[in-house]
Amino acid sequence: MKKLGELTFKLAGWKYHVEPDVLENKQVIIGFEHASMMDAVLSLALFQIYDIKIHTLIKKELFKGPFKPLLEKIGGIAVDRKSNQDIVSQMVEHFQSNDQFNLVIAPEATRAKNGESRKPIRTGFWHIAKAAGVPIVLMYANSKTRQGGIFGKIYPSDLDNDLAEIKKLYKEYTGLDIIIPEPKKN
């Protein structure tokens, strides 16, 4: 699978890099910029290269017919986005009941559709990592430079400060400018 992952990068004309000692046994991995489905393909290839078993939240409507076994094989966790179920608590249970658990999330609002202006990212990934007591690992795919990889991590403590740090790290390391929500007023 490692060779297949490497071949995927080569055929796509992309390069990858993973900073040593960033990955742990349990983490929430977030990825920017999500500009196309190719980002997902390259992410899966990168996880194969490094033999990282991942899980990701996928809307339950896709778990039908022939897609269900495939989605389960790649670590998909069905989510009913219309339900009031507590996703954070469910994910904390997964972290607590596994020796290794890598939850990969491309935060909503990471890309604009059809020329719309981008919106601030959604912060569910932070709430999951904070409640589970795991780090947030930073992954990127930069379509302009055709490079991707994993470059850093933070341990969640304060939402506004952590989001500002994530924005700063992405800008410094990748040149990508993510939009974060305005800090909450106390």
N, C-alpha and C positions, 0 to 999 in steps of 0.2 A: 504494500500500500504506500510505503514511503516513496518508492520509485514512481508510482502513478502520480502521487502528489507533486513530485519534482518535475515530471513530464508535463503536467498541467500548467505549471508556472512557465516552463520553457516554451510550450506551444502558444501560450497567451502573450509571451514577450514581457513578462513581469519578473521582478526580482523580489526576494523576501529576506527578512532579517528578524531574528528573535534575540532580544537581549538576554544574556545568561542570567540565571538566578532570579528571573521575574516570576516564573510560574511556581505555584504551590499545589498541594493536593486538593485544596478546595478554594474556589474563587468565582467571582462574577466577571466574565470577560465582556467588555463592551467594544463595539467597533464603529468607527467613522471612517470614511465617508461612505455611505451606502448609496451609490449612484446608479447601480444596475445589478441585475441578477448575477453578473460575472463576479461581483464582490463576494457573494455567497459561495459560489463555486471555488474561488480562490481561498476563501476562509476554510472550507472543508478540506481542500488540498493541503493547506498549511497544518491543519490539525492532524492529517494523516502523516505528513512528514515527521512531525514530532510525537506521533503516537499518543495523541491527547484525545481521550474519549469525552465527547461533549454532549450537552443537553441544551435544548433551546425551546422556547415557548412558541407554539404554532397554533393559529386559530383552529378550533375543533372542526370546523366545516371542511377542512382539507383532509381529515382522517376518515375518508370514505373510499370504498372500492380498492383499486390496486395501489393507491397512494399510501394507505394505512401502514402496511408492513414496511414500506420504504421509509416513511417518516419515523416510524418506531426504530428502525435499524440505525438511522442517523442521529438518534437521541431526541427526537421530537417529543414534547410534552403537550398534549391537547389542552387548550385553554378556551373557555367559553367567555368571550369578551363582553357579552351582554349580561352575564350573571353577576350577582353581587358577591360571589365567592372571594375569599381573601387569598389572593395569589401569593402575597408575601409570606403568610403563615404556611401555605403549602410548600413553597420553595425552602423555607427554613427546615421543615420536616425532611425534605430530600437531603439537605446538607447534613442534618444531624444523623440521618440513618445510613449514610454512606461514608466510607473511609476516603474516597476520592469523588469529587463532584465538581464539574466545570459547567457552569451555566453561562451560555453565550447569548448576548442580547445586542441587537442593533436598535438603540433607543429610537422610539417614534419621533418623527420630525427631523430625521437626519438628512433628509433631502427634500427639495422642492419638486412639485409635480407641475409639469406643463408651464414653466416660467413663473409660477407663484413665488412670492418671497418666502424664504425659509422662516420657520417658527422656532421658538426655543425648544430644546430637547425635553422629552418626558423623563421623569426622575425615578421611575419604578425600580430600575436597576440599583440605585443608591439605597433605597429603602430595603430591598432584599438583602444586599450585602451587609448593611448596618445591622439588621435584625439577625442575620445568620452569623455575624462576627467574622466575616471573610473579606479579603481584599478585593478591590476593583482593579482588574488588569486591563491595560489600555492596548487596543489593537487598532491598526489602521489599514486602509486601502486608499492610495492616492492615484486616481486615474490619470492625472497630469504627468506624474513622474513614473507611473507604472511600477510602483513599489508598494509593498505591504509588509506587515509583520506585527510583532508584539514588542513594545518598547518601555513600558513602565507600569507602576501600580501605585495605588494609594490605599490607605486603610481608612474607611469612612468614620468621621467623627462629627462634623458639622456640615449640614447640607450646603449652605451658601458658600462657605469657605472651600469645601471639597469641589463643588462645581467650578468655582473660579480657578482652582488649581488644575482641574482636568482641562479646562479651556486653555490655560497657559501652557500646559505640557503638550497638548496637541499642536498648538501654534508653534512652539519652539522646536518640537521634534519633527513635525510633518509639514508645517506650513498651513495646515487646515484650520479654518476659523469656524468653530462651532458656536452656536447661539445658545446661551443658557438663560433660564428664567431670571427675572428680576428678583433680587433678594427680598425675602419676606420682611415686612415692617413689624416690629414688636409692639 
